[in-house]
Amino acid sequence: ASEGKDGASDAENTPPWEPQGKMGERSSVFYSAGQFFFEYLVVVSLKKMPDGQYEPKITYQFPKRENLLKGQKEEEERLLRAIPLFCFPDGNNWAPITEFASETFSFVLTNVDGSRKIGYCRRLLPSGRGVRLPEVFCIISCLGCFGLFSKILDEVEKRRQISMAVIYPFMQGLRESPFPAPGKTVTIKSFIPESGTELIELTRPVDAHLEHVEFQALLQRLHPQLILHIFASAVLERRLIFLAEELSVLSQCIHAVAALLYPFTWAHTYIPVVPECLLDTVCCPTPFMVGIQRRHLERVLEQPMEEALIVDLCQGKIIQAVGDEEEILPRKLQIEMMTSLNKHNNNNNMHSSEQVNTMVSEAFVHFFVRLLGHYSSHIKWGRSGSGSFQERAFCKAMASKSCRRFLKKFVKTNMFSLFIEEAEKSRIPQEGNG
């Protein structure tokens, strides 16, 4: 598939580690228990250049890799070149400051072979007096679990305020622990001078597909009606641009939108926070889901861009639309989802974020089940055991006209094709099929 390169060839400065998250291609890699928690911890600091601008550079890397094979070494170098760009995507216009509220965000890098790595970042101001520059602690892992890594970054930040030297033994302990299975907990022993040995418990959520997600972030900023418009655009694989000033808001909201598509996965360009030097990504004609800092809005609107949905997360409104978002989803199902989202919105204070995650996810999964639940009975199995999907019969089987209209569009998407390809390969005896 050509999507993986999404116009990268004409952007000279695109790192070979392309930030086009091809979600779902390697999702099995994402969730296997028992592997390393992380591959690297790096610290990215701002260094003053001769022209007075600050440039992000890696100033610490753990572990240092020895004896890498040539291919691995090149891959590591590419990765280490791309990281600073995503830790300070807001460009080089920094100046020393005395106060800064630390923020947590994440980015996704996709290697040439489709394997993915996630960078979990905590940007903070080191403790001290007077003016100083923020730095970013970035954990690179191929495991998707935002809540768990946020907790690890809390520990890193706590230790950073004492001394860099205290971070190392904690990360070493973490590296030697196996990644827990869903619903399980791993306990890390950690010694901090002055306060003794601490036990840190890290638990993985039971539901693996919600590990990287905070639906509350979306519900707090957008009216349910708008969330459904965004979902409708994403389901038809259109171009989506999200704007916010804070990196944490961008990355949380974009991960949440991608998760609404479960059990399908977004298979196109996916950059939760676009670094300033890659802003021309919005010119690419293929589908994308990207987050851009709001200060770059003028620059984005000046680009020669195909139709896109632009969502302002700060003001909670859509500032550019194609115009048919209201009509894409079947009316009846739209009303059901709306009722469901409104209900969670009204009880916002009574539910934990896990409960909100489960409820919101159920509403969207239910939507897909209602529309597509009959797909398996439209796979014709040959003698050799390979299946072929009967697309026309599948669409026609729907009684409702608006559902048929939606399905005719949806079956043409990349995410549906990938899903059906998998289904055609894996024959699980259906009840009644003998």
LUMRO-114445 format. One record per residue (C-alpha): residue number from 0; chain; x, y, z. Coordinates in steps of 0.25 Angstrom, whole numbers, plus 5000, padded with zeros to 4 digits. Example, Ala and Ser with C-alpha at 12.3 -4.5 7.8 and 13.67 -1.06 7.14 Angstrom:
BEGIN
+-----+------+------+------+------+
! pos ! unit !   xx !   yy !   zz !
+-----+------+------+------+------+
!   0 !    A ! 5049 ! 4982 ! 5031 !
!   1 !    A ! 5055 ! 4996 ! 5029 !
+-----+------+------+------+------+
//
This chain:
BEGIN
+-----+------+------+------+------+
! pos ! unit !   xx !   yy !   zz !
+-----+------+------+------+------+
!   0 !    A ! 5000 ! 5000 ! 5000 !
!   1 !    A ! 5005 ! 5014 ! 4997 !
!   2 !    A ! 4999 ! 5021 ! 5009 !
!   3 !    A ! 5012 ! 5018 ! 5017 !
!   4 !    A ! 5020 ! 5028 ! 5010 !
!   5 !    A ! 5009 ! 5039 ! 5009 !
!   6 !    A ! 5016 ! 5049 ! 5001 !
!   7 !    A ! 5029 ! 5048 ! 5009 !
!   8 !    A ! 5038 ! 5047 ! 4997 !
!   9 !    A ! 5035 ! 5062 ! 4993 !
!  10 !    A ! 5038 ! 5067 ! 5007 !
!  11 !    A ! 5054 ! 5067 ! 5008 !
!  12 !    A ! 5054 ! 5068 ! 5023 !
!  13 !    A ! 5045 ! 5057 ! 5026 !
!  14 !    A ! 5053 ! 5047 ! 5035 !
!  15 !    A ! 5053 ! 5033 ! 5030 !
!  16 !    A ! 5046 ! 5030 ! 5043 !
!  17 !    A ! 5034 ! 5035 ! 5038 !
!  18 !    A ! 5023 ! 5040 ! 5047 !
!  19 !    A ! 5012 ! 5033 ! 5039 !
!  20 !    A ! 5006 ! 5024 ! 5049 !
!  21 !    A ! 5001 ! 5012 ! 5042 !
!  22 !    A ! 4992 ! 5008 ! 5053 !
!  23 !    A ! 4988 ! 4994 ! 5053 !
!  24 !    A ! 4998 ! 4988 ! 5044 !
!  25 !    A ! 5006 ! 4983 ! 5056 !
!  26 !    A ! 4996 ! 4984 ! 5067 !
!  27 !    A ! 5000 ! 4970 ! 5072 !
!  28 !    A ! 5014 ! 4976 ! 5075 !
!  29 !    A ! 5007 ! 4986 ! 5083 !
!  30 !    A ! 5001 ! 4978 ! 5094 !
!  31 !    A ! 5009 ! 4966 ! 5097 !
!  32 !    A ! 5012 ! 4964 ! 5111 !
!  33 !    A ! 5026 ! 4960 ! 5117 !
!  34 !    A ! 5034 ! 4968 ! 5108 !
!  35 !    A ! 5043 ! 4981 ! 5111 !
!  36 !    A ! 5035 ! 4993 ! 5117 !
!  37 !    A ! 5043 ! 5002 ! 5108 !
!  38 !    A ! 5055 ! 5003 ! 5099 !
!  39 !    A ! 5061 ! 5016 ! 5103 !
!  40 !    A ! 5060 ! 5027 ! 5112 !
!  41 !    A ! 5065 ! 5040 ! 5106 !
!  42 !    A ! 5066 ! 5054 ! 5112 !
!  43 !    A ! 5065 ! 5065 ! 5101 !
!  44 !    A ! 5070 ! 5079 ! 5105 !
!  45 !    A ! 5070 ! 5092 ! 5098 !
!  46 !    A ! 5084 ! 5097 ! 5094 !
!  47 !    A ! 5087 ! 5111 ! 5089 !
!  48 !    A ! 5092 ! 5112 ! 5075 !
!  49 !    A ! 5102 ! 5123 ! 5069 !
!  50 !    A ! 5089 ! 5130 ! 5064 !
!  51 !    A ! 5083 ! 5131 ! 5078 !
!  52 !    A ! 5072 ! 5121 ! 5075 !
!  53 !    A ! 5071 ! 5109 ! 5083 !
!  54 !    A ! 5071 ! 5095 ! 5077 !
!  55 !    A ! 5067 ! 5082 ! 5084 !
!  56 !    A ! 5078 ! 5072 ! 5086 !
!  57 !    A ! 5079 ! 5059 ! 5093 !
!  58 !    A ! 5087 ! 5061 ! 5105 !
!  59 !    A ! 5085 ! 5047 ! 5112 !
!  60 !    A ! 5082 ! 5033 ! 5107 !
!  61 !    A ! 5079 ! 5021 ! 5115 !
!  62 !    A ! 5083 ! 5010 ! 5112 !
!  63 !    A ! 5095 ! 5013 ! 5102 !
!  64 !    A ! 5095 ! 5001 ! 5092 !
!  65 !    A ! 5108 ! 4994 ! 5089 !
!  66 !    A ! 5111 ! 4984 ! 5078 !
!  67 !    A ! 5099 ! 4988 ! 5069 !
!  68 !    A ! 5099 ! 4982 ! 5055 !
!  69 !    A ! 5100 ! 4992 ! 5044 !
!  70 !    A ! 5085 ! 4992 ! 5041 !
!  71 !    A ! 5081 ! 4994 ! 5055 !
!  72 !    A ! 5091 ! 5005 ! 5057 !
!  73 !    A ! 5085 ! 5012 ! 5045 !
!  74 !    A ! 5071 ! 5010 ! 5051 !
!  75 !    A ! 5076 ! 5015 ! 5064 !
!  76 !    A ! 5082 ! 5028 ! 5058 !
!  77 !    A ! 5070 ! 5031 ! 5050 !
!  78 !    A ! 5061 ! 5029 ! 5063 !
!  79 !    A ! 5071 ! 5038 ! 5071 !
!  80 !    A ! 5070 ! 5049 ! 5060 !
!  81 !    A ! 5055 ! 5049 ! 5060 !
!  82 !    A ! 5053 ! 5049 ! 5075 !
!  83 !    A ! 5057 ! 5064 ! 5078 !
!  84 !    A ! 5048 ! 5069 ! 5067 !
!  85 !    A ! 5036 ! 5062 ! 5074 !
!  86 !    A ! 5040 ! 5066 ! 5088 !
!  87 !    A ! 5040 ! 5081 ! 5084 !
!  88 !    A ! 5030 ! 5081 ! 5072 !
!  89 !    A ! 5027 ! 5096 ! 5075 !
!  90 !    A ! 5040 ! 5101 ! 5068 !
!  91 !    A ! 5052 ! 5108 ! 5073 !
!  92 !    A ! 5046 ! 5121 ! 5079 !
!  93 !    A ! 5049 ! 5118 ! 5094 !
!  94 !    A ! 5055 ! 5127 ! 5104 !
!  95 !    A ! 5059 ! 5123 ! 5118 !
!  96 !    A ! 5048 ! 5124 ! 5128 !
!  97 !    A ! 5045 ! 5123 ! 5143 !
!  98 !    A ! 5032 ! 5116 ! 5143 !
!  99 !    A ! 5026 ! 5105 ! 5134 !
! 100 !    A ! 5015 ! 5095 ! 5137 !
! 101 !    A ! 5020 ! 5081 ! 5133 !
! 102 !    A ! 5012 ! 5074 ! 5122 !
! 103 !    A ! 5011 ! 5060 ! 5117 !
! 104 !    A ! 5009 ! 5056 ! 5103 !
! 105 !    A ! 5012 ! 5045 ! 5093 !
! 106 !    A ! 5016 ! 5043 ! 5079 !
! 107 !    A ! 5017 ! 5031 ! 5069 !
! 108 !    A ! 5028 ! 5028 ! 5060 !
! 109 !    A ! 5027 ! 5018 ! 5049 !
! 110 !    A ! 5039 ! 5011 ! 5043 !
! 111 !    A ! 5040 ! 5007 ! 5028 !
! 112 !    A ! 5036 ! 4993 ! 5031 !
! 113 !    A ! 5023 ! 4998 ! 5038 !
! 114 !    A ! 5027 ! 4995 ! 5052 !
! 115 !    A ! 5023 ! 5006 ! 5062 !
! 116 !    A ! 5030 ! 5012 ! 5074 !
! 117 !    A ! 5023 ! 5022 ! 5083 !
! 118 !    A ! 5030 ! 5033 ! 5090 !
! 119 !    A ! 5024 ! 5037 ! 5104 !
! 120 !    A ! 5028 ! 5051 ! 5108 !
! 121 !    A ! 5029 ! 5059 ! 5120 !
! 122 !    A ! 5033 ! 5073 ! 5118 !
! 123 !    A ! 5037 ! 5080 ! 5131 !
! 124 !    A ! 5046 ! 5091 ! 5137 !
! 125 !    A ! 5057 ! 5085 ! 5145 !
! 126 !    A ! 5057 ! 5090 ! 5159 !
! 127 !    A ! 5066 ! 5102 ! 5163 !
! 128 !    A ! 5067 ! 5117 ! 5164 !
! 129 !    A ! 5066 ! 5128 ! 5153 !
! 130 !    A ! 5063 ! 5126 ! 5139 !
! 131 !    A ! 5065 ! 5112 ! 5132 !
! 132 !    A ! 5060 ! 5104 ! 5120 !
! 133 !    A ! 5050 ! 5093 ! 5120 !
! 134 !    A ! 5055 ! 5079 ! 5117 !
! 135 !    A ! 5048 ! 5067 ! 5112 !
! 136 !    A ! 5049 ! 5053 ! 5118 !
! 137 !    A ! 5044 ! 5043 ! 5107 !
! 138 !    A ! 5042 ! 5028 ! 5108 !
! 139 !    A ! 5042 ! 5021 ! 5095 !
! 140 !    A ! 5034 ! 5008 ! 5095 !
! 141 !    A ! 5027 ! 4999 ! 5085 !
! 142 !    A ! 5016 ! 4997 ! 5096 !
! 143 !    A ! 5003 ! 5006 ! 5096 !
! 144 !    A ! 4999 ! 5009 ! 5110 !
! 145 !    A ! 4998 ! 5024 ! 5112 !
! 146 !    A ! 4993 ! 5023 ! 5127 !
! 147 !    A ! 5004 ! 5014 ! 5131 !
! 148 !    A ! 5015 ! 5022 ! 5125 !
! 149 !    A ! 5009 ! 5035 ! 5131 !
! 150 !    A ! 5011 ! 5028 ! 5144 !
! 151 !    A ! 5025 ! 5025 ! 5141 !
! 152 !    A ! 5028 ! 5039 ! 5137 !
! 153 !    A ! 5022 ! 5044 ! 5150 !
! 154 !    A ! 5033 ! 5036 ! 5157 !
! 155 !    A ! 5044 ! 5041 ! 5147 !
! 156 !    A ! 5039 ! 5055 ! 5150 !
! 157 !    A ! 5039 ! 5053 ! 5165 !
! 158 !    A ! 5054 ! 5048 ! 5164 !
! 159 !    A ! 5058 ! 5059 ! 5154 !
! 160 !    A ! 5055 ! 5069 ! 5165 !
! 161 !    A ! 5065 ! 5062 ! 5174 !
! 162 !    A ! 5076 ! 5058 ! 5164 !
! 163 !    A ! 5078 ! 5052 ! 5151 !
! 164 !    A ! 5086 ! 5041 ! 5158 !
! 165 !    A ! 5073 ! 5036 ! 5165 !
! 166 !    A ! 5066 ! 5033 ! 5151 !
! 167 !    A ! 5076 ! 5023 ! 5146 !
! 168 !    A ! 5074 ! 5012 ! 5157 !
! 169 !    A ! 5059 ! 5013 ! 5155 !
! 170 !    A ! 5059 ! 5012 ! 5140 !
! 171 !    A ! 5069 ! 5000 ! 5141 !
! 172 !    A ! 5059 ! 4993 ! 5151 !
! 173 !    A ! 5048 ! 4996 ! 5141 !
! 174 !    A ! 5056 ! 4991 ! 5130 !
! 175 !    A ! 5058 ! 4978 ! 5137 !
! 176 !    A ! 5043 ! 4976 ! 5140 !
! 177 !    A ! 5034 ! 4969 ! 5130 !
! 178 !    A ! 5022 ! 4977 ! 5124 !
! 179 !    A ! 5010 ! 4972 ! 5131 !
! 180 !    A ! 4998 ! 4965 ! 5124 !
! 181 !    A ! 4985 ! 4973 ! 5124 !
! 182 !    A ! 4979 ! 4974 ! 5137 !
! 183 !    A ! 4992 ! 4970 ! 5144 !
! 184 !    A ! 5001 ! 4978 ! 5153 !
! 185 !    A ! 5016 ! 4979 ! 5154 !
! 186 !    A ! 5023 ! 4984 ! 5166 !
! 187 !    A ! 5036 ! 4992 ! 5165 !
! 188 !    A ! 5045 ! 4994 ! 5177 !
! 189 !    A ! 5052 ! 5008 ! 5177 !
! 190 !    A ! 5061 ! 5014 ! 5186 !
! 191 !    A ! 5061 ! 5029 ! 5188 !
! 192 !    A ! 5071 ! 5036 ! 5197 !
! 193 !    A ! 5065 ! 5042 ! 5210 !
! 194 !    A ! 5052 ! 5035 ! 5208 !
! 195 !    A ! 5057 ! 5020 ! 5207 !
! 196 !    A ! 5052 ! 5009 ! 5198 !
! 197 !    A ! 5038 ! 5011 ! 5191 !
! 198 !    A ! 5029 ! 5000 ! 5184 !
! 199 !    A ! 5023 ! 5006 ! 5172 !
! 200 !    A ! 5011 ! 4998 ! 5166 !
! 201 !    A ! 5009 ! 4999 ! 5151 !
! 202 !    A ! 4995 ! 4993 ! 5147 !
! 203 !    A ! 4991 ! 4990 ! 5132 !
! 204 !    A ! 4976 ! 4993 ! 5129 !
! 205 !    A ! 4968 ! 4980 ! 5127 !
! 206 !    A ! 4963 ! 4985 ! 5113 !
! 207 !    A ! 4976 ! 4986 ! 5104 !
! 208 !    A ! 4969 ! 4994 ! 5093 !
! 209 !    A ! 4966 ! 5006 ! 5104 !
! 210 !    A ! 4980 ! 5006 ! 5109 !
! 211 !    A ! 4984 ! 5018 ! 5101 !
! 212 !    A ! 4972 ! 5026 ! 5103 !
! 213 !    A ! 4965 ! 5037 ! 5111 !
! 214 !    A ! 4951 ! 5039 ! 5105 !
! 215 !    A ! 4948 ! 5049 ! 5116 !
! 216 !    A ! 4958 ! 5059 ! 5109 !
! 217 !    A ! 4949 ! 5059 ! 5097 !
! 218 !    A ! 4936 ! 5060 ! 5105 !
! 219 !    A ! 4941 ! 5072 ! 5113 !
! 220 !    A ! 4945 ! 5080 ! 5101 !
! 221 !    A ! 4934 ! 5076 ! 5090 !
! 222 !    A ! 4919 ! 5075 ! 5090 !
! 223 !    A ! 4915 ! 5061 ! 5087 !
! 224 !    A ! 4909 ! 5066 ! 5073 !
! 225 !    A ! 4923 ! 5070 ! 5069 !
! 226 !    A ! 4929 ! 5057 ! 5074 !
! 227 !    A ! 4919 ! 5050 ! 5064 !
! 228 !    A ! 4923 ! 5059 ! 5053 !
! 229 !    A ! 4938 ! 5056 ! 5055 !
! 230 !    A ! 4935 ! 5041 ! 5056 !
! 231 !    A ! 4927 ! 5041 ! 5043 !
! 232 !    A ! 4939 ! 5048 ! 5036 !
! 233 !    A ! 4949 ! 5038 ! 5042 !
! 234 !    A ! 4940 ! 5026 ! 5038 !
! 235 !    A ! 4941 ! 5031 ! 5024 !
! 236 !    A ! 4956 ! 5033 ! 5025 !
! 237 !    A ! 4956 ! 5048 ! 5022 !
! 238 !    A ! 4966 ! 5058 ! 5026 !
! 239 !    A ! 4965 ! 5063 ! 5040 !
! 240 !    A ! 4973 ! 5074 ! 5047 !
! 241 !    A ! 4972 ! 5077 ! 5062 !
! 242 !    A ! 4977 ! 5090 ! 5068 !
! 243 !    A ! 4981 ! 5093 ! 5082 !
! 244 !    A ! 4992 ! 5101 ! 5089 !
! 245 !    A ! 4996 ! 5090 ! 5099 !
! 246 !    A ! 5003 ! 5077 ! 5094 !
! 247 !    A ! 4996 ! 5069 ! 5104 !
! 248 !    A ! 4982 ! 5073 ! 5100 !
! 249 !    A ! 4986 ! 5070 ! 5085 !
! 250 !    A ! 4991 ! 5056 ! 5088 !
! 251 !    A ! 4980 ! 5052 ! 5097 !
! 252 !    A ! 4969 ! 5056 ! 5088 !
! 253 !    A ! 4975 ! 5050 ! 5075 !
! 254 !    A ! 4978 ! 5037 ! 5082 !
! 255 !    A ! 4963 ! 5037 ! 5087 !
! 256 !    A ! 4958 ! 5040 ! 5073 !
! 257 !    A ! 4966 ! 5028 ! 5067 !
! 258 !    A ! 4961 ! 5019 ! 5078 !
! 259 !    A ! 4946 ! 5022 ! 5075 !
! 260 !    A ! 4949 ! 5014 ! 5062 !
! 261 !    A ! 4951 ! 5001 ! 5070 !
! 262 !    A ! 4950 ! 4990 ! 5065 !
! 263 !    A ! 4955 ! 4997 ! 5053 !
! 264 !    A ! 4969 ! 5004 ! 5052 !
! 265 !    A ! 4973 ! 5017 ! 5045 !
! 266 !    A ! 4983 ! 5012 ! 5034 !
! 267 !    A ! 4988 ! 5026 ! 5029 !
! 268 !    A ! 4996 ! 5037 ! 5033 !
! 269 !    A ! 4995 ! 5039 ! 5048 !
! 270 !    A ! 5003 ! 5050 ! 5056 !
! 271 !    A ! 4997 ! 5055 ! 5069 !
! 272 !    A ! 5007 ! 5067 ! 5069 !
! 273 !    A ! 5012 ! 5071 ! 5056 !
! 274 !    A ! 5026 ! 5078 ! 5058 !
! 275 !    A ! 5027 ! 5092 ! 5052 !
! 276 !    A ! 5037 ! 5088 ! 5041 !
! 277 !    A ! 5027 ! 5077 ! 5036 !
! 278 !    A ! 5015 ! 5086 ! 5035 !
! 279 !    A ! 5014 ! 5084 ! 5020 !
! 280 !    A ! 5008 ! 5070 ! 5023 !
! 281 !    A ! 4994 ! 5076 ! 5022 !
! 282 !    A ! 4997 ! 5078 ! 5007 !
! 283 !    A ! 4996 ! 5063 ! 5005 !
! 284 !    A ! 4984 ! 5058 ! 4997 !
! 285 !    A ! 4983 ! 5045 ! 5005 !
! 286 !    A ! 4975 ! 5043 ! 5018 !
! 287 !    A ! 4982 ! 5048 ! 5031 !
! 288 !    A ! 4979 ! 5051 ! 5045 !
! 289 !    A ! 4988 ! 5061 ! 5051 !
! 290 !    A ! 4990 ! 5071 ! 5063 !
! 291 !    A ! 4995 ! 5085 ! 5061 !
! 292 !    A ! 4998 ! 5096 ! 5071 !
! 293 !    A ! 4988 ! 5107 ! 5069 !
! 294 !    A ! 4998 ! 5118 ! 5067 !
! 295 !    A ! 5001 ! 5111 ! 5053 !
! 296 !    A ! 4987 ! 5112 ! 5049 !
! 297 !    A ! 4989 ! 5124 ! 5039 !
! 298 !    A ! 5001 ! 5116 ! 5033 !
! 299 !    A ! 4992 ! 5104 ! 5031 !
! 300 !    A ! 4981 ! 5111 ! 5025 !
! 301 !    A ! 4990 ! 5117 ! 5015 !
! 302 !    A ! 4995 ! 5104 ! 5010 !
! 303 !    A ! 4989 ! 5098 ! 4997 !
! 304 !    A ! 4980 ! 5088 ! 5004 !
! 305 !    A ! 4969 ! 5078 ! 5000 !
! 306 !    A ! 4956 ! 5078 ! 5007 !
! 307 !    A ! 4958 ! 5075 ! 5022 !
! 308 !    A ! 4951 ! 5076 ! 5035 !
! 309 !    A ! 4958 ! 5086 ! 5045 !
! 310 !    A ! 4954 ! 5085 ! 5059 !
! 311 !    A ! 4958 ! 5095 ! 5070 !
! 312 !    A ! 4959 ! 5088 ! 5083 !
! 313 !    A ! 4962 ! 5101 ! 5091 !
! 314 !    A ! 4949 ! 5107 ! 5087 !
! 315 !    A ! 4941 ! 5094 ! 5085 !
! 316 !    A ! 4937 ! 5097 ! 5071 !
! 317 !    A ! 4939 ! 5092 ! 5056 !
! 318 !    A ! 4945 ! 5104 ! 5048 !
! 319 !    A ! 4945 ! 5097 ! 5035 !
! 320 !    A ! 4936 ! 5085 ! 5030 !
! 321 !    A ! 4933 ! 5078 ! 5017 !
! 322 !    A ! 4918 ! 5081 ! 5020 !
! 323 !    A ! 4912 ! 5067 ! 5020 !
! 324 !    A ! 4916 ! 5062 ! 5033 !
! 325 !    A ! 4902 ! 5063 ! 5039 !
! 326 !    A ! 4897 ! 5053 ! 5028 !
! 327 !    A ! 4908 ! 5042 ! 5028 !
! 328 !    A ! 4904 ! 5034 ! 5039 !
! 329 !    A ! 4890 ! 5027 ! 5039 !
! 330 !    A ! 4880 ! 5036 ! 5046 !
! 331 !    A ! 4874 ! 5026 ! 5056 !
! 332 !    A ! 4888 ! 5021 ! 5061 !
! 333 !    A ! 4893 ! 5035 ! 5061 !
! 334 !    A ! 4882 ! 5039 ! 5071 !
! 335 !    A ! 4885 ! 5026 ! 5080 !
! 336 !    A ! 4900 ! 5030 ! 5081 !
! 337 !    A ! 4896 ! 5044 ! 5084 !
! 338 !    A ! 4887 ! 5040 ! 5095 !
! 339 !    A ! 4898 ! 5031 ! 5100 !
! 340 !    A ! 4909 ! 5042 ! 5100 !
! 341 !    A ! 4900 ! 5052 ! 5106 !
! 342 !    A ! 4897 ! 5043 ! 5118 !
! 343 !    A ! 4912 ! 5042 ! 5121 !
! 344 !    A ! 4914 ! 5056 ! 5119 !
! 345 !    A ! 4903 ! 5059 ! 5130 !
! 346 !    A ! 4909 ! 5050 ! 5140 !
! 347 !    A ! 4923 ! 5054 ! 5137 !
! 348 !    A ! 4927 ! 5056 ! 5152 !
! 349 !    A ! 4921 ! 5042 ! 5156 !
! 350 !    A ! 4930 ! 5033 ! 5147 !
! 351 !    A ! 4944 ! 5030 ! 5148 !
! 352 !    A ! 4952 ! 5031 ! 5135 !
! 353 !    A ! 4952 ! 5016 ! 5133 !
! 354 !    A ! 4937 ! 5016 ! 5134 !
! 355 !    A ! 4935 ! 5027 ! 5124 !
! 356 !    A ! 4945 ! 5020 ! 5115 !
! 357 !    A ! 4937 ! 5007 ! 5115 !
! 358 !    A ! 4923 ! 5014 ! 5113 !
! 359 !    A ! 4928 ! 5023 ! 5102 !
! 360 !    A ! 4935 ! 5011 ! 5095 !
! 361 !    A ! 4922 ! 5002 ! 5097 !
! 362 !    A ! 4914 ! 5013 ! 5090 !
! 363 !    A ! 4923 ! 5013 ! 5077 !
! 364 !    A ! 4925 ! 4998 ! 5077 !
! 365 !    A ! 4910 ! 4996 ! 5078 !
! 366 !    A ! 4909 ! 5005 ! 5065 !
! 367 !    A ! 4918 ! 4996 ! 5057 !
! 368 !    A ! 4912 ! 4983 ! 5062 !
! 369 !    A ! 4898 ! 4988 ! 5058 !
! 370 !    A ! 4903 ! 4992 ! 5044 !
! 371 !    A ! 4913 ! 4981 ! 5041 !
! 372 !    A ! 4910 ! 4970 ! 5051 !
! 373 !    A ! 4905 ! 4961 ! 5039 !
! 374 !    A ! 4919 ! 4962 ! 5032 !
! 375 !    A ! 4923 ! 4948 ! 5035 !
! 376 !    A ! 4911 ! 4942 ! 5029 !
! 377 !    A ! 4915 ! 4949 ! 5015 !
! 378 !    A ! 4928 ! 4942 ! 5014 !
! 379 !    A ! 4928 ! 4930 ! 5004 !
! 380 !    A ! 4937 ! 4919 ! 5008 !
! 381 !    A ! 4944 ! 4911 ! 4997 !
! 382 !    A ! 4948 ! 4897 ! 4998 !
! 383 !    A ! 4963 ! 4901 ! 5000 !
! 384 !    A ! 4959 ! 4909 ! 5013 !
! 385 !    A ! 4960 ! 4923 ! 5007 !
! 386 !    A ! 4949 ! 4932 ! 5008 !
! 387 !    A ! 4943 ! 4943 ! 4999 !
! 388 !    A ! 4935 ! 4954 ! 5004 !
! 389 !    A ! 4922 ! 4957 ! 4997 !
! 390 !    A ! 4921 ! 4972 ! 4997 !
! 391 !    A ! 4908 ! 4975 ! 4990 !
! 392 !    A ! 4900 ! 4964 ! 4997 !
! 393 !    A ! 4906 ! 4970 ! 5010 !
! 394 !    A ! 4901 ! 4984 ! 5007 !
! 395 !    A ! 4887 ! 4979 ! 5002 !
! 396 !    A ! 4885 ! 4971 ! 5014 !
! 397 !    A ! 4882 ! 4984 ! 5022 !
! 398 !    A ! 4867 ! 4987 ! 5023 !
! 399 !    A ! 4869 ! 5002 ! 5025 !
! 400 !    A ! 4872 ! 5011 ! 5013 !
! 401 !    A ! 4881 ! 5021 ! 5021 !
! 402 !    A ! 4889 ! 5009 ! 5027 !
! 403 !    A ! 4891 ! 5003 ! 5013 !
! 404 !    A ! 4896 ! 5017 ! 5008 !
! 405 !    A ! 4906 ! 5018 ! 5019 !
! 406 !    A ! 4911 ! 5003 ! 5017 !
! 407 !    A ! 4913 ! 5006 ! 5002 !
! 408 !    A ! 4923 ! 5017 ! 5006 !
! 409 !    A ! 4929 ! 5010 ! 5018 !
! 410 !    A ! 4932 ! 4997 ! 5010 !
! 411 !    A ! 4942 ! 5005 ! 5001 !
! 412 !    A ! 4950 ! 5010 ! 5013 !
! 413 !    A ! 4964 ! 5005 ! 5015 !
! 414 !    A ! 4961 ! 5001 ! 5030 !
! 415 !    A ! 4949 ! 4992 ! 5025 !
! 416 !    A ! 4958 ! 4985 ! 5015 !
! 417 !    A ! 4969 ! 4982 ! 5025 !
! 418 !    A ! 4958 ! 4977 ! 5034 !
! 419 !    A ! 4952 ! 4968 ! 5024 !
! 420 !    A ! 4965 ! 4963 ! 5019 !
! 421 !    A ! 4968 ! 4958 ! 5033 !
! 422 !    A ! 4954 ! 4951 ! 5034 !
! 423 !    A ! 4956 ! 4944 ! 5020 !
! 424 !    A ! 4969 ! 4938 ! 5025 !
! 425 !    A ! 4964 ! 4933 ! 5039 !
! 426 !    A ! 4953 ! 4924 ! 5038 !
! 427 !    A ! 4946 ! 4922 ! 5051 !
! 428 !    A ! 4935 ! 4912 ! 5050 !
! 429 !    A ! 4922 ! 4920 ! 5052 !
! 430 !    A ! 4911 ! 4914 ! 5059 !
! 431 !    A ! 4901 ! 4907 ! 5049 !
! 432 !    A ! 4912 ! 4906 ! 5039 !
! 433 !    A ! 4914 ! 4891 ! 5043 !
+-----+------+------+------+------+
//
